[in-house]
Structure formats: C-alpha cells, structure tokens
Amino acid sequence: MRILIVEDDMVSRRFLGKFLARYGECDIVVDGMEALDAYLIAIKEEDPYDLICLDIMMPKVDGVKVLKAIRDFEIQRGILPEDKVKIIIITALADTEFVNTAFDIGCEAYAAKPVDTDKLVEVMNKLGVIRLDQ
C-alpha cells in the first residue's frame, strides 16, 4: 500500500510515519502544495496512493482545499468511486464545521489529534486499505 502523510507538525509527522510504515510505503510532505504535487506525480507515474492522511490546518494550502482539489481531479479524470484514493482527515480542531465540510467534499473518515492508533487501524480496515487478521 502507498500512503501519503500530509502534516505540518514535525512530531505528528514523525509519529504517523513510524506508525504507518508497518502498513505500507509512506511519503511525507509538510504542506498542501507539496501534497498536491506528490499526488499528481504519483498519478503521472501510474503508482497512485491508496491512502492519504491529511491534516486540515496547514500553511500555503489547507487540507480542505487539498481534499477538494483531489476530488475534483478524480471527477475530471472519470475515476470510479471504488478507485478513488481513501482520505482520512486528521485534525486538532474541535470545530465540527471543518469536519462536516471535509465529509461533504469526500473524505472517508477523520481522526482527532492526538491520533488513537487503535481507532486509526479500525478505520483503515473499514476502508479496505488493510485487512486485520481474523
């Protein structure tokens, strides 16, 4: 599995990188512009991401704008819903408006900071990007 971690906070970035590395190959970027670049490069190289963990509050381009740009790109390219990248929004915000907006645009789940790894694994299993041993 290919995972893109988009996080401007170094501690969160390192934590997610180490944790998610056991599930797949992780690329890590620090802002929304780098996230869009990484996403488009992966598409161009025909090696797309399976999962994006996307922070909402970031410099340059925030996570909601990144999410919208990715979903708009997928629509323009005619990518089927089952083939779209799975996106988990990660936020320290208690503001439900941001989270509701992200769901309206097309994120599959969200995780509050600090990230509960057990819940993150459950979400990834429900999204079908990993399989938990039964």
C-alpha positions, 0 to 999 in steps of 0.5 A: 500500500502507498500512503501519503502523510500530509502534516505540518507538525514535525512530531505528528509527522514523525509519529504517523510515519513510524506508525504507518510504515508497518502498513505500507510505503509512506511519503511525507510532505509538510504542506498542501502544495507539496501534497498536491504535487506528490499526488499528481506525480504519483498519478503521472507515474501510474503508482497512485496512493491508496491512502492519504492522511491529511491534516486540515490546518496547514500553511500555503494550502489547507487540507480542505482545499487539498481534499477538494482539489483531489476530488475534483481531479478524480471527477475530471479524470472519470475515476470510479468511486471504488478507485478513488484514493481513501482520505482520512482527515486528521485534525486538532480542531474541535470545530465540527464545521471543518469536519462536516465540510471535509465529509461533504467534499469526500473524505472517508473518515477523520481522526482527532489529534492526538491520533488513537492508533487503535481507532486509526487501524479500525478505520483503515480496515473499514476502508479496505486499505488493510485487512486485520487478521481474523 
